[in-house]
Structure formats: C-alpha cells, structure tokens
Amino acid sequence: MSLHEADRSSGAVSLKSMLAGEPPGAGEHAIPLGEVAELICRGGWPESVNWPLARALRANRGQVDETARVDIRELDGVRRDPQRVQLLLRSLARNVGTAAATSRLAADLGAPDNGGIKPHTAADYLNALERIMIVENQPAWATHLRSRAVLRKRPVRHFVDPSLAVAALGADPDRLLGDFRFLGLLFESMVVRDLRVYAQAADAEVFHYRENGRLEIDAVVQARDGRWAAFEVKLGPRKVEEGARNLLRLAERVDPEAVGPPQALGVIVASGYGYTRPDGVGVIPIGALGP
C-alpha cells in the first residue's frame, strides 16, 4: 500500500491534478524523521500495518528468506542456489535506488570460484526476482534533448517495497537513522513506490532521467497522452534548492516540440509545508501526496 492508502498521507496534492497542470499546494504535513524510518522498515504490506514494529520486521525478513529458499525456485523449476540469491538480495539492498550494473552486483558477491556468481547468472537471478514481483526496476525516460548529452539507459533498481531492502540487510529504524545517506536512498525508493501507485490511477508510468556526468532526476511521470511531470526526492529541506535547480535544468534541456513542456516540477520532501516557489517548482511533503 502507498502512504495514502495506509492513511499516512492526506492526498491533498494529487498527482493526477499535477499532470493536468494544477499547481501543488498543501498545509503543513510533518512526519518526524524517526517515523519516516519506521514507515520504510514496516513497508506497505496490508496485513502488517497495525502490527507491532518488531513483528512486522520479522515478517519482512521471513519473506526475504522464503524468496531465496522457495519462491524463486518454484517460478520455473530451475534450481538456483538459495545462499547466492540471498547474497544478491543483499547487494540489491545496498544499491537500492541506484543504476547499479549487473556486473557490479555480481562482483559484490565475490569471484565465481569463491561462492560468487557470473554476470549472466546474476542477470538470470534478477529476471526471476522481477517475475516473482520482488524487484521492480525503474526504466529510463526516452526523450529528445536540445543538447547532445548522452543519456544513460540502465534502469534504477528498486524492490517492490523498500522494506524488503531493509529486511535483506537485517536493519531497523535505529540503524537507518545512523546512516543518513542510505536512509535517503530508501526514502526515494518509498516515494517511487507511491508514485507508481498514483500513476496507475492517472494512466501514467514512472521513469528516471540520467545524463552521463551531468544531470539526474529521480522520477519522471508520463501519461499515455504524453503529458509529463518531473520530481526530485529530498529527505531534508536543505536540499530543496538543489532539487529545484536540477528540475529547471531538465526543463531547459528537453525539446518542447517533441515532448511538450512539463505540467509540473516538484521536490518531494519528508515533511513540511506544500507550496509553489516563485520559479514554479512545487515543494511537496510526502504526507500530502496522493493519487
């Protein structure tokens, strides 16, 4: 479930409305950082929404273990080493929200003659994890640019729910709060999860945008009729200016005759007020985002 479905978001800022060109705006929606970490660890699983956190964490770890031992084997009857699947899940967790290459994930497990796997084996495992809906990659946005920038086509890797990344590493809210950078990646993954849910209701899809060494945008939502909006995800309010600057650069780079102008540009943050800046970029607390 998304945060809106779990009653942790008011839905005051509608993705569908932003795709229609309506500016975002909302009152204050404060989710303390500790609660953000807990929401990420608990996940959006309907049966565990009201469970004690310790029980929810155990259930998530059990799901990861079952995936490695049973689910991936039952997919097509192909024998896959549960221990190596478990190690790959941990590597994916460490690289969540990044465009890590398959070869990098394979190398993270070590040399093939020392318990690791080859890149083509890692690719097979990843494909199986996608088919059993444990991993859901975020594809690159194909667009036309005014510049000659080289776009990176590699997908950004996410679990279907960031709580699985937490479970694969055996982490908890306290550990996440001790690693602010990793918490930021997991927060981005949670936002992408929610955007995917809301995009389905708007007949749209969620992509990412990457240029080689130049510009990265966390999420581009494009409707089937071509209308699009772009979002940066920032855990702390101090990064809003950076996110807004990136979004405005993207708007300058794309060819409006090919893809049209953006219907909305927004920086999604953990908490605070929802408003539209003088430059037209919206600041959207995750506790206000909805379908």
TORKOL-4160 file (C-alpha; in steps of 0.2 Angstrom, whole numbers, padded with zeros to 4 digits, m for minus):
291
<pt num="1" X="0000" Y="0000" Z="0000"/>
<pt num="2" X="0005" Y="0018" Z="m0003"/>
<pt num="3" X="0006" Y="0030" Z="0012"/>
<pt num="4" X="m0011" Y="0037" Z="0006"/>
<pt num="5" X="m0019" Y="0020" Z="0007"/>
<pt num="6" X="m0011" Y="0017" Z="0024"/>
<pt num="7" X="m0019" Y="0034" Z="0030"/>
<pt num="8" X="m0002" Y="0042" Z="0032"/>
<pt num="9" X="m0005" Y="0055" Z="0018"/>
<pt num="10" X="m0019" Y="0067" Z="0016"/>
<pt num="11" X="m0019" Y="0066" Z="m0003"/>
<pt num="12" X="m0020" Y="0085" Z="m0003"/>
<pt num="13" X="m0008" Y="0086" Z="m0018"/>
<pt num="14" X="m0015" Y="0075" Z="m0032"/>
<pt num="15" X="m0003" Y="0068" Z="m0045"/>
<pt num="16" X="m0017" Y="0067" Z="m0057"/>
<pt num="17" X="m0021" Y="0085" Z="m0055"/>
<pt num="18" X="m0002" Y="0090" Z="m0057"/>
<pt num="19" X="m0002" Y="0081" Z="m0073"/>
<pt num="20" X="m0017" Y="0092" Z="m0078"/>
<pt num="21" X="m0006" Y="0107" Z="m0074"/>
<pt num="22" X="m0013" Y="0112" Z="m0057"/>
<pt num="23" X="0000" Y="0119" Z="m0045"/>
<pt num="24" X="0003" Y="0109" Z="m0029"/>
<pt num="25" X="m0001" Y="0116" Z="m0013"/>
<pt num="26" X="m0005" Y="0110" Z="0005"/>
<pt num="27" X="m0004" Y="0114" Z="0023"/>
<pt num="28" X="0010" Y="0108" Z="0034"/>
<pt num="29" X="0012" Y="0089" Z="0034"/>
<pt num="30" X="0025" Y="0084" Z="0047"/>
<pt num="31" X="0032" Y="0066" Z="0048"/>
<pt num="32" X="0046" Y="0066" Z="0060"/>
<pt num="33" X="0062" Y="0058" Z="0053"/>
<pt num="34" X="0061" Y="0043" Z="0066"/>
<pt num="35" X="0043" Y="0039" Z="0059"/>
<pt num="36" X="0049" Y="0040" Z="0041"/>
<pt num="37" X="0062" Y="0027" Z="0045"/>
<pt num="38" X="0049" Y="0016" Z="0054"/>
<pt num="39" X="0037" Y="0018" Z="0039"/>
<pt num="40" X="0051" Y="0012" Z="0027"/>
<pt num="41" X="0055" Y="m0003" Z="0038"/>
<pt num="42" X="0037" Y="m0008" Z="0041"/>
<pt num="43" X="0033" Y="m0007" Z="0022"/>
<pt num="44" X="0016" Y="m0005" Z="0014"/>
<pt num="45" X="0010" Y="m0023" Z="0017"/>
<pt num="46" X="m0009" Y="m0023" Z="0022"/>
<pt num="47" X="m0008" Y="m0037" Z="0034"/>
<pt num="48" X="0006" Y="m0029" Z="0045"/>
<pt num="49" X="0000" Y="m0011" Z="0045"/>
<pt num="50" X="m0006" Y="m0012" Z="0063"/>
<pt num="51" X="0006" Y="m0025" Z="0069"/>
<pt num="52" X="0020" Y="m0020" Z="0082"/>
<pt num="53" X="0035" Y="m0015" Z="0073"/>
<pt num="54" X="0046" Y="m0030" Z="0079"/>
<pt num="55" X="0033" Y="m0042" Z="0072"/>
<pt num="56" X="0032" Y="m0033" Z="0055"/>
<pt num="57" X="0051" Y="m0033" Z="0054"/>
<pt num="58" X="0051" Y="m0052" Z="0057"/>
<pt num="59" X="0038" Y="m0055" Z="0044"/>
<pt num="60" X="0048" Y="m0045" Z="0031"/>
<pt num="61" X="0064" Y="m0055" Z="0035"/>
<pt num="62" X="0054" Y="m0071" Z="0033"/>
<pt num="63" X="0048" Y="m0065" Z="0016"/>
<pt num="64" X="0065" Y="m0062" Z="0010"/>
<pt num="65" X="0071" Y="m0079" Z="0017"/>
<pt num="66" X="0056" Y="m0088" Z="0008"/>
<pt num="67" X="0060" Y="m0079" Z="m0008"/>
<pt num="68" X="0078" Y="m0086" Z="m0008"/>
<pt num="69" X="0073" Y="m0103" Z="m0002"/>
<pt num="70" X="0057" Y="m0107" Z="m0011"/>
<pt num="71" X="0049" Y="m0093" Z="m0022"/>
<pt num="72" X="0062" Y="m0091" Z="m0034"/>
<pt num="73" X="0064" Y="m0110" Z="m0037"/>
<pt num="74" X="0045" Y="m0113" Z="m0039"/>
<pt num="75" X="0044" Y="m0099" Z="m0053"/>
<pt num="76" X="0051" Y="m0111" Z="m0067"/>
<pt num="77" X="0058" Y="m0126" Z="m0058"/>
<pt num="78" X="0076" Y="m0120" Z="m0061"/>
<pt num="79" X="0087" Y="m0124" Z="m0047"/>
<pt num="80" X="0095" Y="m0108" Z="m0040"/>
<pt num="81" X="0107" Y="m0108" Z="m0025"/>
<pt num="82" X="0097" Y="m0100" Z="m0010"/>
<pt num="83" X="0113" Y="m0093" Z="m0002"/>
<pt num="84" X="0118" Y="m0084" Z="m0018"/>
<pt num="85" X="0100" Y="m0077" Z="m0020"/>
<pt num="86" X="0101" Y="m0071" Z="m0003"/>
<pt num="87" X="0118" Y="m0063" Z="m0006"/>
<pt num="88" X="0111" Y="m0055" Z="m0022"/>
<pt num="89" X="0096" Y="m0048" Z="m0012"/>
<pt num="90" X="0108" Y="m0040" Z="0000"/>
<pt num="91" X="0118" Y="m0032" Z="m0014"/>
<pt num="92" X="0102" Y="m0026" Z="m0022"/>
<pt num="93" X="0098" Y="m0018" Z="m0005"/>
<pt num="94" X="0115" Y="m0010" Z="m0003"/>
<pt num="95" X="0112" Y="m0002" Z="m0021"/>
<pt num="96" X="0094" Y="0002" Z="m0019"/>
<pt num="97" X="0089" Y="0017" Z="m0029"/>
<pt num="98" X="0104" Y="0017" Z="m0040"/>
<pt num="99" X="0108" Y="0012" Z="m0058"/>
<pt num="100" X="0120" Y="m0002" Z="m0052"/>
<pt num="101" X="0126" Y="m0013" Z="m0067"/>
<pt num="102" X="0123" Y="m0031" Z="m0066"/>
<pt num="103" X="0141" Y="m0034" Z="m0067"/>
<pt num="104" X="0143" Y="m0023" Z="m0051"/>
<pt num="105" X="0130" Y="m0033" Z="m0042"/>
<pt num="106" X="0139" Y="m0050" Z="m0047"/>
<pt num="107" X="0156" Y="m0043" Z="m0042"/>
<pt num="108" X="0148" Y="m0038" Z="m0025"/>
<pt num="109" X="0146" Y="m0057" Z="m0022"/>
<pt num="110" X="0164" Y="m0061" Z="m0025"/>
<pt num="111" X="0173" Y="m0072" Z="m0038"/>
<pt num="112" X="0163" Y="m0086" Z="m0045"/>
<pt num="113" X="0176" Y="m0099" Z="m0039"/>
<pt num="114" X="0174" Y="m0092" Z="m0021"/>
<pt num="115" X="0155" Y="m0093" Z="m0019"/>
<pt num="116" X="0151" Y="m0078" Z="m0031"/>
<pt num="117" X="0141" Y="m0078" Z="m0047"/>
<pt num="118" X="0145" Y="m0073" Z="m0065"/>
<pt num="119" X="0136" Y="m0058" Z="m0073"/>
<pt num="120" X="0125" Y="m0068" Z="m0084"/>
<pt num="121" X="0120" Y="m0079" Z="m0069"/>
<pt num="122" X="0116" Y="m0063" Z="m0059"/>
<pt num="123" X="0105" Y="m0057" Z="m0074"/>
<pt num="124" X="0095" Y="m0073" Z="m0073"/>
<pt num="125" X="0093" Y="m0071" Z="m0055"/>
<pt num="126" X="0087" Y="m0053" Z="m0057"/>
<pt num="127" X="0075" Y="m0058" Z="m0071"/>
<pt num="128" X="0067" Y="m0071" Z="m0059"/>
<pt num="129" X="0066" Y="m0059" Z="m0045"/>
<pt num="130" X="0056" Y="m0047" Z="m0056"/>
<pt num="131" X="0045" Y="m0061" Z="m0062"/>
<pt num="132" X="0040" Y="m0065" Z="m0044"/>
<pt num="133" X="0037" Y="m0047" Z="m0041"/>
<pt num="134" X="0051" Y="m0044" Z="m0028"/>
<pt num="135" X="0061" Y="m0032" Z="m0039"/>
<pt num="136" X="0053" Y="m0018" Z="m0049"/>
<pt num="137" X="0066" Y="m0008" Z="m0059"/>
<pt num="138" X="0063" Y="0010" Z="m0064"/>
<pt num="139" X="0066" Y="0012" Z="m0083"/>
<pt num="140" X="0075" Y="0027" Z="m0091"/>
<pt num="141" X="0064" Y="0041" Z="m0099"/>
<pt num="142" X="0066" Y="0041" Z="m0118"/>
<pt num="143" X="0065" Y="0059" Z="m0123"/>
<pt num="144" X="0073" Y="0072" Z="m0136"/>
<pt num="145" X="0085" Y="0084" Z="m0130"/>
<pt num="146" X="0091" Y="0101" Z="m0136"/>
<pt num="147" X="0109" Y="0097" Z="m0131"/>
<pt num="148" X="0120" Y="0082" Z="m0136"/>
<pt num="149" X="0120" Y="0075" Z="m0119"/>
<pt num="150" X="0122" Y="0056" Z="m0119"/>
<pt num="151" X="0108" Y="0048" Z="m0109"/>
<pt num="152" X="0111" Y="0033" Z="m0098"/>
<pt num="153" X="0098" Y="0019" Z="m0101"/>
<pt num="154" X="0102" Y="0007" Z="m0087"/>
<pt num="155" X="0087" Y="0005" Z="m0075"/>
<pt num="156" X="0087" Y="0011" Z="m0057"/>
<pt num="157" X="0085" Y="m0004" Z="m0046"/>
<pt num="158" X="0071" Y="m0004" Z="m0033"/>
<pt num="159" X="0062" Y="m0018" Z="m0023"/>
<pt num="160" X="0043" Y="m0018" Z="m0025"/>
<pt num="161" X="0043" Y="m0011" Z="m0007"/>
<pt num="162" X="0059" Y="m0003" Z="0002"/>
<pt num="163" X="0055" Y="m0013" Z="0017"/>
<pt num="164" X="0062" Y="m0028" Z="0008"/>
<pt num="165" X="0079" Y="m0019" Z="0006"/>
<pt num="166" X="0079" Y="m0016" Z="0025"/>
<pt num="167" X="0075" Y="m0034" Z="0028"/>
<pt num="168" X="0088" Y="m0041" Z="0017"/>
<pt num="169" X="0101" Y="m0031" Z="0027"/>
<pt num="170" X="0093" Y="m0036" Z="0044"/>
<pt num="171" X="0092" Y="m0017" Z="0048"/>
<pt num="172" X="0079" Y="m0007" Z="0058"/>
<pt num="173" X="0075" Y="0011" Z="0061"/>
<pt num="174" X="0089" Y="0015" Z="0073"/>
<pt num="175" X="0102" Y="0008" Z="0060"/>
<pt num="176" X="0094" Y="0018" Z="0046"/>
<pt num="177" X="0094" Y="0034" Z="0057"/>
<pt num="178" X="0113" Y="0031" Z="0059"/>
<pt num="179" X="0116" Y="0031" Z="0040"/>
<pt num="180" X="0108" Y="0046" Z="0033"/>
<pt num="181" X="0113" Y="0043" Z="0015"/>
<pt num="182" X="0106" Y="0026" Z="0015"/>
<pt num="183" X="0090" Y="0032" Z="0023"/>
<pt num="184" X="0089" Y="0045" Z="0009"/>
<pt num="185" X="0090" Y="0031" Z="m0004"/>
<pt num="186" X="0077" Y="0021" Z="0004"/>
<pt num="187" X="0066" Y="0037" Z="0006"/>
<pt num="188" X="0067" Y="0039" Z="m0013"/>
<pt num="189" X="0063" Y="0021" Z="m0016"/>
<pt num="190" X="0047" Y="0023" Z="m0005"/>
<pt num="191" X="0042" Y="0039" Z="m0015"/>
<pt num="192" X="0044" Y="0030" Z="m0031"/>
<pt num="193" X="0033" Y="0016" Z="m0024"/>
<pt num="194" X="0020" Y="0028" Z="m0020"/>
<pt num="195" X="0022" Y="0037" Z="m0037"/>
<pt num="196" X="0019" Y="0021" Z="m0046"/>
<pt num="197" X="0003" Y="0018" Z="m0037"/>
<pt num="198" X="m0004" Y="0035" Z="m0040"/>
<pt num="199" X="0002" Y="0035" Z="m0058"/>
<pt num="200" X="m0008" Y="0019" Z="m0061"/>
<pt num="201" X="m0024" Y="0029" Z="m0057"/>
<pt num="202" X="m0018" Y="0043" Z="m0069"/>
<pt num="203" X="m0014" Y="0031" Z="m0083"/>
<pt num="204" X="0004" Y="0035" Z="m0082"/>
<pt num="205" X="0021" Y="0027" Z="m0079"/>
<pt num="206" X="0036" Y="0032" Z="m0069"/>
<pt num="207" X="0053" Y="0033" Z="m0076"/>
<pt num="208" X="0070" Y="0041" Z="m0071"/>
<pt num="209" X="0082" Y="0053" Z="m0081"/>
<pt num="210" X="0101" Y="0051" Z="m0081"/>
<pt num="211" X="0114" Y="0060" Z="m0091"/>
<pt num="212" X="0132" Y="0055" Z="m0091"/>
<pt num="213" X="0140" Y="0065" Z="m0078"/>
<pt num="214" X="0128" Y="0080" Z="m0079"/>
<pt num="215" X="0111" Y="0078" Z="m0073"/>
<pt num="216" X="0100" Y="0066" Z="m0064"/>
<pt num="217" X="0081" Y="0067" Z="m0060"/>
<pt num="218" X="0074" Y="0054" Z="m0048"/>
<pt num="219" X="0056" Y="0052" Z="m0056"/>
<pt num="220" X="0048" Y="0057" Z="m0072"/>
<pt num="221" X="0029" Y="0053" Z="m0073"/>
<pt num="222" X="0022" Y="0052" Z="m0090"/>
<pt num="223" X="0004" Y="0049" Z="m0095"/>
<pt num="224" X="0000" Y="0039" Z="m0111"/>
<pt num="225" X="m0005" Y="0055" Z="m0120"/>
<pt num="226" X="0012" Y="0062" Z="m0117"/>
<pt num="227" X="0009" Y="0074" Z="m0103"/>
<pt num="228" X="0023" Y="0073" Z="m0090"/>
<pt num="229" X="0029" Y="0080" Z="m0074"/>
<pt num="230" X="0046" Y="0078" Z="m0065"/>
<pt num="231" X="0051" Y="0076" Z="m0047"/>
<pt num="232" X="0066" Y="0076" Z="m0036"/>
<pt num="233" X="0066" Y="0067" Z="m0019"/>
<pt num="234" X="0075" Y="0075" Z="m0005"/>
<pt num="235" X="0074" Y="0069" Z="0013"/>
<pt num="236" X="0079" Y="0085" Z="0021"/>
<pt num="237" X="0073" Y="0103" Z="0017"/>
<pt num="238" X="0090" Y="0109" Z="0015"/>
<pt num="239" X="0091" Y="0100" Z="m0002"/>
<pt num="240" X="0076" Y="0108" Z="m0009"/>
<pt num="241" X="0086" Y="0122" Z="m0018"/>
<pt num="242" X="0097" Y="0109" Z="m0026"/>
<pt num="243" X="0082" Y="0098" Z="m0032"/>
<pt num="244" X="0073" Y="0114" Z="m0039"/>
<pt num="245" X="0089" Y="0118" Z="m0049"/>
<pt num="246" X="0090" Y="0101" Z="m0056"/>
<pt num="247" X="0072" Y="0101" Z="m0062"/>
<pt num="248" X="0073" Y="0118" Z="m0070"/>
<pt num="249" X="0089" Y="0112" Z="m0079"/>
<pt num="250" X="0079" Y="0097" Z="m0086"/>
<pt num="251" X="0065" Y="0109" Z="m0092"/>
<pt num="252" X="0078" Y="0119" Z="m0101"/>
<pt num="253" X="0086" Y="0103" Z="m0109"/>
<pt num="254" X="0071" Y="0094" Z="m0116"/>
<pt num="255" X="0064" Y="0099" Z="m0133"/>
<pt num="256" X="0047" Y="0106" Z="m0130"/>
<pt num="257" X="0041" Y="0102" Z="m0148"/>
<pt num="258" X="0045" Y="0084" Z="m0146"/>
<pt num="259" X="0038" Y="0081" Z="m0128"/>
<pt num="260" X="0029" Y="0097" Z="m0123"/>
<pt num="261" X="0033" Y="0107" Z="m0108"/>
<pt num="262" X="0032" Y="0099" Z="m0090"/>
<pt num="263" X="0015" Y="0100" Z="m0082"/>
<pt num="264" X="0023" Y="0101" Z="m0065"/>
<pt num="265" X="0040" Y="0101" Z="m0057"/>
<pt num="266" X="0041" Y="0096" Z="m0039"/>
<pt num="267" X="0053" Y="0092" Z="m0025"/>
<pt num="268" X="0046" Y="0079" Z="m0014"/>
<pt num="269" X="0051" Y="0080" Z="0005"/>
<pt num="270" X="0048" Y="0070" Z="0021"/>
<pt num="271" X="0039" Y="0084" Z="0029"/>
<pt num="272" X="0034" Y="0102" Z="0030"/>
<pt num="273" X="0023" Y="0114" Z="0020"/>
<pt num="274" X="0017" Y="0111" Z="0002"/>
<pt num="275" X="0019" Y="0126" Z="m0009"/>
<pt num="276" X="0024" Y="0133" Z="m0026"/>
<pt num="277" X="0040" Y="0143" Z="m0026"/>
<pt num="278" X="0042" Y="0159" Z="m0037"/>
<pt num="279" X="0051" Y="0149" Z="m0050"/>
<pt num="280" X="0036" Y="0137" Z="m0052"/>
<pt num="281" X="0044" Y="0122" Z="m0043"/>
<pt num="282" X="0032" Y="0114" Z="m0031"/>
<pt num="283" X="0038" Y="0108" Z="m0014"/>
<pt num="284" X="0028" Y="0093" Z="m0009"/>
<pt num="285" X="0028" Y="0084" Z="0008"/>
<pt num="286" X="0026" Y="0065" Z="0006"/>
<pt num="287" X="0012" Y="0066" Z="0019"/>
<pt num="288" X="0002" Y="0076" Z="0006"/>
<pt num="289" X="0005" Y="0067" Z="m0010"/>
<pt num="290" X="m0009" Y="0056" Z="m0017"/>
<pt num="291" X="m0017" Y="0050" Z="m0032"/>
